[in-house]
Amino acid sequence: MSQKKYPEEFKIEAVRQVVEKGHPVAEVAARLGFSQHSLYKWIKLQQMPVGQRQELLTQTEELRRLKAELKRVTEERDILKKAAAYFAKQSG
């Protein structure tokens, strides 16, 4: 499942439309083309203290990086397993 990456300014403006201007979440999400869930998540994130928000974003980025690395290493392991089985079959 791939997630579209929105610029931080875009998220801030979407949150502002709900929080400051009082537009309904469903309306803003539909008009700007993303899910209500995303907007609720952005609102919650914007309401956190700056230090806590930055820590959460850092942890999220680290988790994303580690998942990508795990996927790559798992693929490499699977290739090596197949190669080992192939060469064992050839020599035996």
LUMMITOR-205888 format. One record per residue: x, y, z of N, C-alpha, C in turn; residue number from 0. Coordinates in pm, 1 decimal. Atoms other than C-alpha are relative to their C-alpha. Layout:
<rs>
        npx        npy        npz       capx       capy       capz        cpx        cpy        cpz     k
          X          Y          Z          X          Y          Z          X          Y          Z   NUM
...
</rs>
This chain:
<rs>
        npx        npy        npz       capx       capy       capz        cpx        cpy        cpz     k
       83.8     -116.8        0.0        0.0        0.0        0.0       88.9      124.0        0.0     0
      -84.7     -119.0        5.4      159.7      323.8     -106.8      -79.8      121.7       45.1     1
       63.9     -120.1      -49.9       81.4      650.0       61.3       55.3      119.1      -75.8     2
      -43.8     -121.1       66.9       89.9      981.1     -120.1       61.9       92.4      103.6     3
      -71.5      -90.6      -89.5      334.0     1224.6       39.7      -43.3      142.0      -30.9     4
       43.0     -138.9       16.4      187.8     1569.7       91.2      101.9       91.8       66.2     5
      -92.3      -96.3      -62.0      407.8     1873.5      159.5      -55.1       48.6      134.4     6
       39.2      -43.8     -134.0      402.4     1998.2      518.2      -89.4      124.2       -6.5     7
       80.7     -120.9       12.8      260.6     2336.7      408.2     -144.1      -33.9      -38.8     8
      132.6       45.5       42.6      -31.9     2158.0      241.0      -78.2      -52.5      119.6     9
       64.9       56.6     -118.4     -109.6     1966.6      561.0      -40.5      110.0       97.6    10
       27.5     -110.1      -92.8      -87.3     2281.4      772.8     -120.7       80.6      -47.4    11
      112.4      -77.2       54.3     -327.0     2466.5      541.8     -130.5      -78.4       12.7    12
      121.1       82.2      -14.1     -575.7     2177.1      544.1      -48.7        1.2      145.1    13
       34.8       -3.7     -142.7     -566.9     2168.0      925.3      -56.3      136.9       35.9    14
       45.3     -136.7      -28.0     -608.4     2546.4      938.2     -144.1       21.5      -47.0    15
      135.5      -14.5       51.3     -924.1     2524.4      725.4     -103.0      -60.2       95.3    16
       91.0       64.3      -95.2    -1078.8     2293.7      984.8        1.8       72.8      134.1    17
      -14.2      -53.5     -135.2     -942.1     2441.3     1307.7      -35.6      148.4        8.0    18
       20.0     -144.7       -8.3     -944.5     2814.3     1233.3     -124.7       48.6      -73.7    19
      113.0      -47.6       80.0    -1206.9     2853.5      962.2     -129.0      -75.7       28.8    20
      118.9       74.1      -39.7    -1445.2     2589.8     1098.7      -65.2      -83.9     -107.9    21
       56.2       85.7      104.3    -1496.2     2391.2      778.5       -5.4     -143.8       49.5    22
        9.4      140.2      -42.3    -1612.8     2031.2      827.1      115.8      -84.0      -57.1    23
     -110.6       86.6       42.0    -1341.0     1763.9      806.2      -33.8      -70.7     -130.5    24
       39.1       73.9      120.6    -1536.0     1565.8      545.9        7.6       88.7     -124.7    25
       -0.9      -93.0      113.2    -1571.3     1871.8      321.0      142.9       32.3      -44.1    26
     -138.8      -34.8       32.3    -1204.0     1971.0      338.8       71.2     -119.4      -63.8    27
      -66.8      120.4       52.8    -1084.0     1613.6      281.9      -47.0      -30.6     -142.3    28
       53.9       28.4      134.1    -1315.0     1562.9      -17.3       48.7      103.5     -101.4    29
      -39.5     -107.1       92.2    -1229.6     1900.0     -172.4      147.6       -9.1      -37.6    30
     -143.9        4.1       25.9     -853.1     1849.9     -138.8       50.5     -138.2      -44.9    31
      -32.3      129.4       58.4     -856.0     1481.9     -235.4       80.3      -95.0       87.1    32
      -63.0       99.6      -86.2     -744.0     1278.9       65.5     -103.6      -46.8      101.1    33
       97.6       59.4      -91.4     -910.3     1072.6      337.9      -21.0       86.3      124.4    34
       29.8      -67.7     -125.3    -1077.4     1210.0      647.2       95.6      -48.1      108.8    35
      -93.3       56.6      -97.7     -855.6      977.5      848.6      133.0       75.7       -2.0    36
     -125.7      -74.5       11.5     -547.5     1156.5      716.2      -11.9      136.9       64.4    37
       18.3     -134.1      -54.9     -687.5     1495.1      808.7      -10.1       -3.6      152.6    38
        7.2       12.6     -145.9     -777.6     1383.0     1160.7      138.9      -25.5       59.4    39
     -136.5       28.9      -45.5     -423.6     1248.7     1196.8       85.5      126.5       -2.4    40
      -76.3     -124.4       11.0     -274.8     1580.2     1079.0      -41.8       99.5      108.1    41
       48.9      -90.8     -105.1     -495.7     1775.3     1320.1       60.0      -40.6      134.2    42
      -55.0       50.1     -126.7     -385.5     1556.8     1610.9      149.0       31.5        9.3    43
     -143.7      -26.6        2.5      -22.2     1596.7     1508.4       29.5      148.7       21.5    44
      -21.6     -144.3      -13.1      -49.1     1977.5     1479.9      -29.0       50.5      141.0    45
       34.8      -41.5     -135.2     -198.2     1997.7     1829.2      102.0      -45.4      103.8    46
     -105.8       44.3      -91.4      105.3     1824.1     1985.8      101.2      111.8       21.2    47
     -111.5      -94.5      -18.6      384.4     2030.4     2141.2      108.9      -27.6     -104.2    48
      -98.6        9.7      108.6      663.8     2097.5     1889.6      103.3     -109.4       25.2    49
     -101.3      101.2      -30.7      922.4     1880.3     2066.4      -53.2     -141.0      -13.2    50
       61.7      132.5        8.5      688.9     1584.5     2094.8      -32.7      -34.0     -145.4    51
       31.4       21.2      141.1      576.3     1626.6     1732.2      125.4      -38.5      -78.1    52
     -124.6       28.5       70.8      938.1     1631.6     1609.2       51.2     -140.2       34.1    53
      -43.1      133.9      -41.1     1019.7     1319.0     1810.6      -82.8     -107.7      -69.9    54
       86.7       95.2       67.4      719.0     1137.3     1664.6       34.8      -10.4     -147.9    55
      -36.4        1.4      141.9      813.7     1239.4     1310.2      133.2      -70.7      -21.9    56
     -129.6       67.3        9.3     1171.8     1121.9     1369.8      -17.0     -150.7       13.7    57
       23.8      143.4      -20.2     1049.6      786.9     1499.6      -71.1      -61.6     -120.0    58
       72.8       49.3      116.9      811.2      748.9     1205.8       93.9      -18.1     -118.5    59
      -96.4        9.3      110.1     1088.9      817.8      956.4       96.7     -116.6       21.5    60
      -89.9      111.2      -31.4     1320.1      571.1     1132.0      -70.7     -133.9      -23.1    61
       76.6      122.4       22.3     1047.4      305.1     1125.1      -14.3      -27.6     -149.5    62
       12.3       15.3      145.4      993.3      364.7      752.3      131.7      -48.8      -59.9    63
     -131.4       40.2       49.7     1366.9      333.4      688.9       31.0     -144.8       36.8    64
      -27.8      136.4      -45.6     1396.1       13.4      893.8      -86.0     -102.8      -73.8    65
       86.1       90.6       76.1     1099.0     -145.5      716.1       54.6      -21.8     -140.9    66
      -57.0       12.1      134.3     1258.2      -72.9      378.7      126.2      -86.7        3.2    67
     -121.9       79.9      -12.7     1588.7     -220.0      495.7      -33.6     -146.3       25.5    68
       41.3      137.0      -26.5     1414.7     -529.4      631.6      -49.3      -67.5     -126.9    69
       49.4       55.1      126.1     1239.6     -580.1      298.4      115.8      -36.4      -91.8    70
     -115.6       24.8       86.2     1568.7     -551.8      110.7       79.6     -121.3       48.9    71
      -78.7      109.7      -56.3     1752.4     -791.2      344.5      -74.6     -132.8      -14.5    72
       80.3      121.9       16.5     1465.9    -1042.3      330.9        7.2      -49.6     -144.5    73
      -11.1       38.6      140.6     1476.1    -1038.5      -49.5      137.4      -59.6      -29.5    74
     -135.4       53.2       19.7     1854.4    -1089.7      -44.4       12.2     -139.7       59.1    75
       -4.9      131.3      -64.0     1816.8    -1380.4      199.8      -70.9     -104.8      -85.1    76
       75.6       94.1       81.9     1553.4    -1544.9      -20.7       77.0      -38.3     -125.8    77
      -81.4       28.2      118.9     1779.4    -1514.3     -325.9      114.5      -94.4       36.0    78
     -110.9       85.9      -43.0     2070.2    -1668.5     -135.2      -47.0     -140.9       32.8    79
       54.1      133.4      -30.1     1852.4    -1955.8      -13.1      -24.1      -78.1     -128.8    80
       27.3       64.7      127.9     1743.2    -2031.3     -367.9      130.7      -38.7      -69.6    81
     -129.4       29.1       62.0     2102.2    -2011.5     -492.9       66.7     -118.1       70.2    82
      -60.6      110.5      -75.2     2225.0    -2244.5     -215.4      -68.1     -131.0      -35.1    83
       72.6      121.8       35.9     1952.3    -2496.9     -295.5       34.8      -43.5     -141.6    84
      -34.6       31.4      138.4     2032.9    -2477.3     -666.7      139.0      -63.4       -9.4    85
     -136.1       52.6        6.2     2407.1    -2532.4     -614.2       12.6     -131.8       74.0    86
       -0.7      127.8      -70.8     2346.6    -2813.0     -364.8      -55.5     -109.4      -89.3    87
       62.7       95.9       91.7     2126.2    -2984.8     -620.1       96.3      -33.9     -114.7    88
      -94.2       20.3      109.3     2390.7    -2938.2     -894.0      119.0      -84.8       40.3    89
     -121.0       72.1      -42.9     2677.9    -3077.8     -687.3      -33.5     -136.7       57.2    90
       33.8      124.0      -66.8     2487.0    -3364.1     -528.6      -78.4      -90.2      -80.7    91
</rs>
